[in-house]
């Protein structure tokens, strides 16, 4: 989903979706809260104003704006709870985690924060999920997603949508270049990029390592070489030989003119995705959130595209990135627990999860909505198939928050300078608090 984590340096050192297992769990839950909301009746909760900061998943895309989506939710919520005023602040995806971090550090957190951030280390400042969600809502969460929000044995982070990753390629450009199938190895990826360049494609392959989601793109490539941020024992491996070799390969693509000229300043949505949808990019990594733009380009300009599994160094990658974004309920200065619980039970209904998917093509994290998406969207098969083996960000590591922010700022430099130096800096940060 989107997505990422960015830190609260003062306390912990903070998104798409990491995603644990999406709609494939399927089935309608026994206690699914698909109706008008679970918990206390509307009139039994005292009046109050609650503050909600949420990410805008529509910013920079053709999808519905986040402000419009949340306005619809709040309007419906107030039909049941007119005494609860919801002060919504919908913030650009690139800025929302930093804004929440700033508010938390100033001692004035929102009642509800919805973004990519994982505030591991702030357990004393946020409610456990079972104190702000009804049993029916908790039961309706896909268990593997919910588990990603555990700190120790207690769930604090509440999952909010998910995504996985796959390769998207332009079938017309591939055909023009004489390529009959998507690449399954890095060697094939490089050869295909060379053929696309020879066929006049402006950007054969687009690699976004700008600050929007550099941590995602880096991890996708590293996993394809058997690397990653941590090993199977949870030890930091930011500067492993596998990761260094991964960036050496990416550098070879850049130096050969087979990619966007400067990955460090290239962002996923505004650059790689937009140019792919304009027919200027041969292939790039994708997620379900790109579907609205792809479908619009297909309708407007006959863009012919397809998804495929991520290629790895020696064959299809054994695992790729899964991400889920988060909701965190902060305790704050006023006791708004009842009002927060009412709002979260309402917005986490299958109805709204499905509507969120319809707007942004991010996979839902409730059982009923996941089942509905799985049945009606066969084009998502490459994403859904990867879910059982997806790899997640190490969000429960103490230094992940600080590290993630640094990754977004400097890892792109590893394709234009000595990757061992850049990755070594990241390893030092990763180990600084663990």
VENMO-V277455 format. One record per pair of residues at least 12 apart in sequence whose C-alpha atoms are under 7 Angstrom apart, sorted by the first residue. I is the first residue (numbers start at 1). J is the second residue. D is the distance in whole Angstrom. If there is no record, write none. Layout:
<<I & J & D> <I & J & D>>
//
This chain:
<<1 & 15 & 7> <1 & 16 & 2> <1 & 17 & 4> <1 & 161 & 7> <1 & 162 & 5> <1 & 163 & 4> <1 & 164 & 7> <1 & 323 & 5> <1 & 324 & 6> <1 & 325 & 6> <1 & 362 & 6> <2 & 15 & 5> <2 & 16 & 4> <2 & 17 & 6> <2 & 116 & 7> <2 & 323 & 7> <2 & 325 & 7> <3 & 15 & 4> <3 & 16 & 4> <3 & 17 & 6> <3 & 116 & 6> <3 & 323 & 6> <3 & 324 & 7> <3 & 325 & 6> <4 & 116 & 5> <4 & 117 & 7> <4 & 213 & 7> <5 & 116 & 5> <5 & 117 & 4> <5 & 118 & 6> <5 & 401 & 6> <5 & 404 & 6> <6 & 97 & 6> <6 & 117 & 5> <6 & 401 & 5> <6 & 402 & 7> <6 & 404 & 6> <6 & 405 & 5> <7 & 101 & 7> <7 & 401 & 4> <7 & 402 & 5> <7 & 405 & 7> <8 & 101 & 5> <8 & 119 & 7> <8 & 401 & 7> <9 & 402 & 6> <10 & 105 & 7> <11 & 121 & 6> <11 & 122 & 7> <12 & 119 & 7> <12 & 120 & 6> <12 & 121 & 5> <12 & 122 & 7> <12 & 398 & 6> <12 & 401 & 7> <13 & 399 & 6> <13 & 401 & 6> <13 & 402 & 5> <14 & 97 & 7> <14 & 116 & 7> <14 & 117 & 4> <14 & 118 & 4> <14 & 119 & 6> <14 & 401 & 4> <15 & 115 & 5> <15 & 116 & 2> <15 & 117 & 6> <15 & 324 & 7> <15 & 325 & 4> <15 & 326 & 7> <16 & 162 & 5> <16 & 163 & 4> <16 & 164 & 7> <16 & 322 & 6> <16 & 323 & 4> <16 & 324 & 4> <16 & 325 & 6> <17 & 161 & 7> <17 & 162 & 3> <17 & 163 & 3> <17 & 164 & 6> <17 & 322 & 5> <17 & 323 & 3> <17 & 324 & 3> <17 & 325 & 6> <18 & 321 & 7> <18 & 322 & 4> <18 & 323 & 3> <18 & 324 & 5> <18 & 391 & 7> <18 & 392 & 4> <18 & 393 & 6> <19 & 145 & 6> <19 & 162 & 6> <19 & 163 & 6> <19 & 164 & 7> <19 & 322 & 4> <19 & 323 & 4> <19 & 324 & 5> <19 & 392 & 6> <20 & 144 & 5> <20 & 145 & 5> <20 & 322 & 7> <20 & 387 & 7> <20 & 390 & 7> <21 & 144 & 6> <21 & 145 & 6> <21 & 387 & 5> <21 & 388 & 6> <22 & 363 & 7> <22 & 365 & 7> <22 & 370 & 7> <22 & 384 & 7> <22 & 387 & 6> <23 & 367 & 7> <23 & 370 & 4> <23 & 371 & 5> <23 & 374 & 6> <24 & 384 & 7> <26 & 367 & 6> <26 & 368 & 7> <26 & 370 & 6> <26 & 371 & 4> <27 & 367 & 6> <27 & 368 & 6> <27 & 371 & 6> <28 & 367 & 6> <28 & 368 & 5> <29 & 140 & 6> <29 & 367 & 6> <29 & 368 & 6> <31 & 136 & 5> <31 & 139 & 7> <31 & 140 & 7> <32 & 136 & 6> <32 & 137 & 7> <32 & 140 & 5> <32 & 368 & 7> <33 & 136 & 6> <33 & 137 & 6> <33 & 349 & 6> <33 & 350 & 7> <34 & 349 & 5> <34 & 350 & 5> <34 & 351 & 6> <37 & 345 & 6> <37 & 346 & 5> <37 & 349 & 7> <38 & 134 & 7> <38 & 136 & 7> <38 & 345 & 6> <39 & 134 & 6> <39 & 342 & 7> <42 & 80 & 6> <42 & 81 & 5> <45 & 338 & 7> <45 & 339 & 7> <47 & 83 & 5> <47 & 84 & 5> <48 & 83 & 7> <48 & 84 & 5> <48 & 85 & 6> <49 & 84 & 6> <49 & 85 & 4> <49 & 86 & 6> <49 & 87 & 7> <50 & 85 & 6> <50 & 86 & 5> <50 & 87 & 6> <50 & 111 & 6> <51 & 86 & 6> <51 & 87 & 5> <51 & 88 & 6> <51 & 110 & 5> <51 & 111 & 5> <51 & 112 & 6> <52 & 87 & 6> <52 & 88 & 5> <52 & 89 & 6> <52 & 110 & 6> <52 & 111 & 6> <52 & 112 & 5> <52 & 113 & 6> <53 & 88 & 6> <53 & 89 & 5> <53 & 90 & 6> <53 & 110 & 6> <53 & 112 & 6> <53 & 113 & 5> <53 & 114 & 6> <54 & 89 & 6> <54 & 90 & 5> <54 & 91 & 6> <54 & 113 & 6> <54 & 114 & 5> <54 & 115 & 6> <55 & 90 & 6> <55 & 91 & 5> <55 & 92 & 6> <55 & 93 & 5> <55 & 96 & 6> <55 & 114 & 6> <55 & 115 & 5> <56 & 90 & 6> <56 & 91 & 6> <56 & 92 & 5> <56 & 93 & 5> <57 & 93 & 6> <57 & 360 & 7> <59 & 92 & 6> <60 & 269 & 7> <60 & 270 & 6> <61 & 293 & 7> <62 & 292 & 7> <62 & 293 & 6> <63 & 292 & 6> <63 & 359 & 6> <63 & 360 & 6> <64 & 359 & 6> <66 & 90 & 6> <67 & 90 & 6> <74 & 86 & 7> <77 & 346 & 7> <84 & 339 & 7> <94 & 212 & 6> <96 & 115 & 7> <97 & 115 & 6> <97 & 116 & 7> <97 & 117 & 6> <108 & 332 & 7> <109 & 330 & 7> <109 & 332 & 6> <110 & 330 & 7> <111 & 329 & 6> <111 & 330 & 5> <111 & 331 & 7> <111 & 332 & 6> <112 & 327 & 7> <112 & 328 & 6> <112 & 329 & 5> <112 & 330 & 6> <113 & 327 & 6> <113 & 328 & 5> <113 & 329 & 6> <114 & 326 & 6> <114 & 327 & 4> <114 & 328 & 7> <115 & 325 & 6> <115 & 326 & 6> <115 & 327 & 7> <116 & 325 & 4> <116 & 326 & 6> <117 & 326 & 7> <118 & 395 & 6> <120 & 151 & 7> <120 & 396 & 6> <120 & 398 & 7> <121 & 398 & 7> <125 & 330 & 6> <125 & 331 & 6> <126 & 328 & 7> <126 & 329 & 5> <126 & 330 & 4> <126 & 331 & 5> <127 & 156 & 6> <127 & 329 & 6> <127 & 330 & 6> <127 & 331 & 6> <128 & 154 & 7> <128 & 155 & 6> <128 & 156 & 4> <129 & 155 & 6> <129 & 156 & 5> <129 & 157 & 7> <129 & 158 & 6> <132 & 337 & 7> <132 & 340 & 7> <132 & 341 & 4> <133 & 341 & 6> <133 & 344 & 7> <133 & 345 & 6> <134 & 345 & 7> <137 & 345 & 6> <140 & 366 & 5> <140 & 367 & 6> <141 & 365 & 6> <141 & 366 & 4> <141 & 367 & 6> <142 & 365 & 6> <142 & 366 & 5> <142 & 367 & 5> <145 & 159 & 6> <145 & 365 & 7> <146 & 158 & 6> <146 & 159 & 6> <151 & 396 & 7> <157 & 326 & 6> <157 & 327 & 6> <157 & 328 & 6> <158 & 326 & 6> <158 & 327 & 5> <158 & 328 & 6> <159 & 324 & 6> <159 & 325 & 6> <159 & 326 & 5> <159 & 327 & 6> <159 & 365 & 7> <160 & 324 & 6> <160 & 325 & 5> <160 & 326 & 5> <160 & 327 & 6> <160 & 365 & 6> <161 & 324 & 6> <161 & 325 & 6> <161 & 362 & 6> <161 & 363 & 5> <161 & 364 & 5> <161 & 365 & 5> <162 & 323 & 6> <162 & 324 & 4> <162 & 325 & 6> <162 & 362 & 6> <162 & 363 & 5> <162 & 364 & 6> <162 & 365 & 7> <163 & 287 & 6> <163 & 288 & 7> <163 & 322 & 6> <163 & 323 & 5> <163 & 324 & 6> <163 & 362 & 6> <163 & 363 & 6> <164 & 287 & 6> <164 & 321 & 6> <164 & 322 & 4> <164 & 323 & 6> <164 & 383 & 6> <164 & 387 & 7> <165 & 285 & 7> <165 & 286 & 6> <165 & 287 & 5> <165 & 320 & 6> <165 & 321 & 6> <165 & 322 & 7> <165 & 383 & 6> <166 & 285 & 6> <166 & 286 & 5> <166 & 287 & 6> <166 & 307 & 6> <166 & 308 & 6> <166 & 309 & 5> <166 & 310 & 5> <166 & 382 & 7> <166 & 383 & 6> <167 & 283 & 7> <167 & 284 & 6> <167 & 285 & 4> <167 & 286 & 6> <167 & 307 & 6> <167 & 308 & 5> <167 & 309 & 6> <167 & 310 & 5> <168 & 283 & 6> <168 & 284 & 6> <168 & 285 & 6> <168 & 286 & 6> <168 & 305 & 7> <168 & 306 & 6> <168 & 307 & 4> <168 & 308 & 6> <169 & 282 & 6> <169 & 283 & 4> <169 & 284 & 7> <169 & 305 & 6> <169 & 306 & 6> <169 & 307 & 7> <170 & 282 & 5> <170 & 283 & 6> <170 & 304 & 6> <170 & 305 & 5> <170 & 306 & 7> <171 & 304 & 6> <171 & 305 & 5> <171 & 306 & 7> <172 & 304 & 6> <173 & 282 & 6> <174 & 196 & 7> <176 & 199 & 7> <177 & 195 & 6> <177 & 196 & 5> <177 & 199 & 5> <179 & 192 & 7> <182 & 308 & 7> <183 & 311 & 6> <184 & 311 & 4> <184 & 312 & 7> <184 & 315 & 5> <184 & 316 & 5> <185 & 311 & 5> <185 & 312 & 5> <185 & 313 & 5> <185 & 314 & 5> <185 & 315 & 5> <185 & 316 & 6> <186 & 311 & 6> <186 & 312 & 6> <186 & 313 & 5> <186 & 314 & 7> <193 & 205 & 6> <193 & 258 & 6> <194 & 258 & 7> <196 & 282 & 7> <197 & 258 & 7> <201 & 280 & 6> <201 & 281 & 7> <201 & 282 & 7> <202 & 280 & 6> <202 & 281 & 7> <203 & 258 & 7> <203 & 259 & 6> <203 & 260 & 6> <203 & 280 & 6> <203 & 281 & 5> <203 & 282 & 6> <204 & 258 & 6> <204 & 259 & 6> <204 & 281 & 6> <204 & 282 & 5> <204 & 283 & 6> <205 & 258 & 6> <205 & 259 & 5> <205 & 260 & 7> <205 & 281 & 6> <205 & 282 & 6> <205 & 283 & 5> <205 & 284 & 6> <206 & 259 & 5> <206 & 260 & 5> <206 & 272 & 6> <206 & 281 & 7> <206 & 283 & 7> <206 & 284 & 5> <207 & 259 & 7> <207 & 260 & 7> <207 & 263 & 6> <207 & 284 & 7> <208 & 263 & 5> <208 & 266 & 5> <208 & 267 & 5> <208 & 268 & 5> <208 & 272 & 7> <209 & 263 & 5> <209 & 264 & 5> <209 & 265 & 7> <209 & 266 & 6> <209 & 267 & 6> <209 & 412 & 5> <210 & 263 & 6> <210 & 264 & 5> <210 & 265 & 5> <210 & 266 & 5> <210 & 267 & 5> <210 & 408 & 7> <210 & 412 & 7> <211 & 267 & 7> <211 & 408 & 5> <211 & 409 & 6> <212 & 267 & 6> <212 & 268 & 7> <213 & 268 & 7> <213 & 408 & 7> <214 & 407 & 7> <214 & 408 & 5> <215 & 404 & 7> <215 & 407 & 6> <215 & 408 & 6> <219 & 321 & 7> <220 & 320 & 6> <220 & 321 & 6> <221 & 246 & 7> <222 & 243 & 5> <222 & 246 & 6> <223 & 317 & 7> <223 & 319 & 7> <223 & 320 & 6> <224 & 311 & 7> <224 & 312 & 4> <224 & 313 & 6> <224 & 317 & 5> <225 & 242 & 6> <225 & 246 & 7> <225 & 312 & 6> <225 & 313 & 5> <226 & 242 & 7> <227 & 242 & 5> <227 & 243 & 6> <228 & 243 & 7> <236 & 427 & 7> <236 & 430 & 7> <237 & 427 & 7> <238 & 423 & 6> <238 & 426 & 6> <238 & 427 & 5> <239 & 420 & 6> <239 & 423 & 5> <239 & 424 & 5> <239 & 427 & 6> <244 & 419 & 6> <244 & 420 & 6> <247 & 414 & 6> <247 & 415 & 6> <247 & 419 & 6> <248 & 415 & 7> <250 & 415 & 6> <251 & 415 & 4> <251 & 416 & 6> <263 & 412 & 6> <264 & 412 & 4> <264 & 413 & 6> <272 & 284 & 7> <277 & 293 & 7> <277 & 294 & 6> <277 & 297 & 6> <279 & 303 & 7> <288 & 361 & 5> <288 & 362 & 6> <289 & 360 & 5> <289 & 361 & 5> <289 & 362 & 5> <291 & 361 & 6> <307 & 382 & 7> <308 & 382 & 6> <309 & 382 & 6> <319 & 389 & 6> <319 & 390 & 5> <319 & 391 & 6> <320 & 390 & 5> <320 & 391 & 6> <321 & 390 & 6> <321 & 391 & 5> <321 & 392 & 6> <322 & 390 & 5> <322 & 391 & 6> <322 & 392 & 6> <323 & 392 & 6> <350 & 366 & 6> <350 & 368 & 6> <350 & 369 & 5> <353 & 369 & 6> <354 & 369 & 5> <398 & 433 & 6> <398 & 434 & 6> <399 & 430 & 6> <399 & 433 & 6> <399 & 434 & 7> <400 & 430 & 7> <403 & 426 & 7> <403 & 429 & 6> <403 & 430 & 6>>
//
